[in-house]
C-alpha cells in the first residue's frame, strides 16, 4: 500500500514549504525490491566541452548557485554572510560543526532547467579512479532530465579551488530515482574526466572507500557544504550521530540528527572509514533530522556501472 511522503526541504528540514508525493516503495520493503538497472547519460566527452564547462563555472556563478532543494520547494537562500547556527544546547547531538577542508570531499555544481544549483559530493574509490558519489537529485530531475554543466571542486573553501575544477564525462543514477523520483534510491555517480596532465580524479585527491549492505544503526559522520540559511555554502561542515530508521514516511532510508541545510545534499556519510550513504532529504515536521538512502544491492549495481565506465 502506498503512503503519502512529504518531500520537503531536501537535505534541510528547516525550510517551511511542503510538497506532497507518493512513496514508490511500500513501507517495510527494502530498496532491493526496486529495479536494479541504472540510468546513465554522457556529459562532457570532448575537450572543447570540458573547457567550456570549466570556463562556465566562474567564481560569480558558483557563488550564485542555489541549493538543490530549491527545485523541490521553490525556496533557496543565496550565499551571504556565514552565521553560526543557533544551538539547541551546548553540545547537542546533530548540531553541525566546522570541518577542515578535505580533497576527498567537495562541492558539486550543475545546471537543470536553465538554473544553476549546488550540492556536495565525495571522491570515491573505484576501478577507474574517476567516480564522485552524490545524491541522485544532484544530477537528475527525478524523474526527468540529467543535469548539464556538471562539475566537482574538491576541498572547496571560501572560493578557493586548490585541486581545480573537474568535469564529468558520464552521469549515472538508479532507475528508481530517474523514473519515479524514489528517495529510497536517491543516489548518483559522476564519472569524471582526467585533468590536463592525464591524471584521474582520485590520483590527485585520494579516494574514500565505499561499502554496501552493512548493518543498520551504525554511527556516522555526515559531511557537506550547506548553503541555505544560516549557512553560506563556502565552508565544509559535519554532523555525527548513530543512524535510526524513518518513523515518519515509511521509507527505507536511514536518519541522523543533523542541522545542515540545502547545499549539503549529496555529501557523504562515513562509517568506519567507508562511505555508506549521502545526505538526501528531511521532513519539515521533523527539524534537524537528515535522511540518507540505505546502500544496498541496487545502489551497488549502479556504482559498479560507474566504476567500470
Secondary structure by P-SEA (a helix, b strand, c coil): ccccccccccccccccbbbbbbccccccccccccccbbbbbbccccaaaaaaaaaaccaaaaaaccccccccccccccccccccccccccccccbbbbbccccccbbbbbccccccccbbbbbccccccbbbbbcccccccccbbbbcbbbbbcccccccccccbbbbcbbbbbccccccccccccbbbbbccccccccccccccbbbbbbcccccbbbbbbbbcccccccccccccbbbbbbbccccccccbbbbbcccccccccbbbbccccccccccccccccccbbbbccccaaaaaaaaaaaac
